[in-house]
Amino acid sequence: MDLRAVLSVSDKQGIVEFAKGLTALGIELISTGGTYKTLIDANIPVTYVSEVTGFPEIMEGRVKTLHPKIHGGILARDCDEHRKQAAENEIQFIDLVVVNLYPFKETIVKPGVSFAEAIENIDIGGPTMVRAAAKNQERVTIIVDPKSYNEVLDALQKEGKVPAALRQRLAAEAFAHTAEYDRLIAGYLEQQLDPGAVFPLVIRLSANKVQDLRYGENPQQHAALYAALEEGTLASGKQMQGKELSYNNWMDMDVAWAIVGEFPQQCATVIIKHANPCGAALGATPIEAYQRALETDPVTASGGIVAFNRVVDGACARSLSERYFEGIVAPEFDQEAYEILGEKLALRLYAVGCQEPGTDSSWKIKSVNGGYLVQEEDRGKDPASEWKLVTYKKPTANDLQELEFAWQVVKHIKSNAIVVSRNKQAIGIGAGQMNRDFSVNIALNQAGRQVNGAYLASDAFFPSPESLEEAAKAGIRAIVQPGGSVRDKAVIDAANNLNMIMLLTNRRYFQH
């Protein structure tokens, strides 16, 4: 083949094997710097870029490929006029460009990296070649990802050329590659202008489409999942079996995975229905935690999403298989569990691959008419030792542990949330109400006779002395709430009169 390729890569993965494949096809190789040395060390015939340009690398390697004999060879179209000009200027056509860029992202995340070091890792010649080759996709093939090496090599071996459809796809990947690179650089530089800023001047989101979903919140709505490629996150997991996931499935899984992630040191299970938990509990084993979570509301649990923060084993799988669920989320499923649950072909099994939620760097973003609302993820945890006791009656160590469980669950419940729990098991949940007094009543009624000696958590300030009296009458022993209401004094006075324990967290967990 009378073809030429430029190879200049920061990521050397697979480059030697790929270069050998190109050489075997008679393709002439041109290279620079570290890539040139790698190929020479592997005894691969390669021409140094300076031999092509007739100009040395200068300015510490900042200038080496920015030359008409490189860019003319890449940008020239396959037409008489361009071939004539190339011949007049002794420019040879370049047909394949293999480039990935200086490791800017890896550099800026290093502890203590200096501004000068970051700037030095901004690639100039690389993106210029990438964009030139991608623009001229009609003739030139651009590769920015080592994962594409085999596909391109196979095409060259079988057809003697790279098909137009593949060149076009690779060109799109190339422009996406440089766009992401520029996004990182712009974000870094803007951060240097105002290091204390929580949010950047411009939000530049980058996420790759993972899959189309069955539908959105309703069947008439299209939906898709995009992932930010953060390892250890829910979106980076793997569906092991079952029907396609819908938008609502993902929303439920997200809440479920967040709740069990609140208890990394303990075995936790939660059952989610319509984005709110209808069961949550801790246990010594997955099956114990699951069965206790199911006791919260076994009727509503039907058709829900179940999440575990431990590997699902065979014993737990047998118990799960006795009921109908939309899906199960866990770090992993052991072989016995997979075989048992695999008999329910429609059941979605989703393995995240880690025990607790990864700390991705994303914000919470919601669209509004003509714009976006952006807020930080609420990852804070105020331990019970930092809560403020506002009643005469003091809590025991066990009281604090029980209240912490209820407080961590109520954090993830939507709108005027109340959790009643006992022995680290939710026994009553009030959610989705416009009036928090209604949520108190729902949670107490659901708890029923188990409520005596139980604990109550409120996502925002406790609503009224009247609701407190109802809680005391039902048997609630202690309450945890943020405080912050003009009625705080009345509520605290009522708690003292009723000989109850009350602690304020000064941290609100209200969600819309």
Steps between C-alpha positions, in 0.01 A plus 500: 500500500630847413369654819652710778408526867596744773518345847534731802337370816515577869325171583734233359255215562495271196702736281787255436267222386303741283815644344625150421170429326526817293862424406404150389257663256776719360375821660773757565513626858590851617533573870610745768670507840407223740297309243795497261726360772243233590480383140877508447549296820256245355706482176218649293611706197386858553591845369564779748276802440798734457616296201165579335480869592871575465464691824607392850275470801542827687387679813510187717289308251224760486557535126549184295193408294374855435641506149354514143660166411297335776179701485507532125530122480203458732270774365559450127192378318521229234459739206725613215560850637602381847720224359669755273567739792625215717745392229623858449570530875639148544213400729406133523143402581433360848216250514483394863548709817529328837508754782392525861582798710721605789356374830346829614222340705740265676734792572249738662365238740845430645541638854701819507525542124628844407334734255813492281493119486134502405559753223792298362265203460272689264554337162504726194641304209300189586153659492595687183587176321190329638269775378672521163468126441141494621409789272651316204318175585412467131855371450674474838438262789542641851540276808498647852409187698717185512177297504460583131837358392380147423191616311705725273770238450238236410350734240840573346588131488169395344414792274827688455333816628291635785129517406339844486249417775780403738701814413195712573438333835866537600490867400202558729689329782800721428308825526337372820849421631633850440177659626533313829866600519414867453216468752744382765749775423237777503356371827843485661596852391167645614549334837838672534327837451272436797628202703227537761210482257265206550376508141688595181410791276383256234373146552650267241353156545660191354325163504485208264180330396480158659165384371152596394245422769167324456327835548498804724271564795214402267495275190453794262828658615837396355794472741867402508776446756824696478799425721785722612731195504579520871595150617317360800183699433155363432514597133829312454348170619363216288155358446536124534157397375138603460291743300637832385516765770260791479550859615298428815704188572816710494351767725398234754838326480678829560308566822535139613875492443546833678315378811687172543818698444430690823597185694841385372587324825171311528292272281208705368200441275246746364191451287400793279164573343440816297827662612428458874589213733222272613743293702846544652694304757838378619581137574784261574465346151341604171202270554438637849524860381268423208235324707500781754470762223211304349313512832464879472235471229486160326199599288650816352836326450356292216645622171765713668878526467708327769856612578773339710842628601633145529532213253169318456547133588293190434298514823397859433425422135261221594305736724498772232373256237180445699374851415464723197750783464593718202870478572777432749813711543807372684878514489496149354296177493678175586466205264224330698299822523539562129378150416196532727399847388589418140187286481296822512598617153327839518654591836767765459825421684745788516854460638671826592834335569570679827359503852403864529424788263802647328558865577445636153565868437158575357250758616125469526364665187136563410371675194256788523334686218795661321772400743641271764508487878828368637580404857764301682438139595414486871771265619546638850449293810477662841564229762269478796780630721454839330123518543353736758297354786211737573301299758554413863484130430833375363557227241694182562766377258242260355251785456756691295574198279130448435446867420798500263345214305169685464680824410705336225189346344285815517774685309392325179122527526316756291294786640399543864657171601453317828665170595401294803748224578587248764794261530649656183194411300259748342152418625316808375572741215309817415589667169369704211265716707444873471459514878757343735233436763340262249833321458526456877155342509580268208825380655345444844201315354723278290718417800191390693559306819877487442530873563529478877861588587584587140688796351396775259699706251368805314674631186428865590373672814247302698160649412309561821451422870176327400684248282751453780218412736374243248850352477531482879155344531600234247815420700784682321800519735729747320496738206773641277432801281689798354318775688485846351132580541341795678311230692814323624453622858139380512600159364794467740283603795246237398775236482612587852144491630455157341834371637635433151852525359561750221818585314558765233742438214497855355516325162191474281433211261187630327470392136268599216 
